[in-house]
Amino acid sequence: MIAQTNRTSSDATITQTPRAGRQRAAEVLKQVYGGDQEYFKSVSPQRLAEQNAEAIIEGSLVRQVCGDKDKTFGPNCRLPRTS
């Protein structure tokens, strides 16, 4: 589940998800992260990617496949492409 966040992980909060509204996001935060926004931030894939960006850029090829019926199709199409 991807949370609606600001662009940087230091500002990230789980407030809304692409497939659910604020109420569901609050439920997920409570169930998965114990209601702790700071814990959510510390384990977010976005933060981990930011912290490890150099290693990721140097040695990784990332492919992301998403069907056009997926609700995250639009945001995925807006990701930068390198090839």
HELIX and SHEET records of a PDB file:
HELIX    1   1 SER A    9  ASP A   11  5                                   3    
HELIX    2   2 ARG A   22  TYR A   33  1                                  12    
HELIX    3   3 GLN A   37  VAL A   43  1                                   7    
HELIX    4   4 PRO A   45  GLN A   51  1                                   7    
HELIX    5   5 ALA A   53  GLY A   59  1                                   7    
HELIX    6   6 PHE A   73  CYS A   77  1                                   5    
END                                                                             
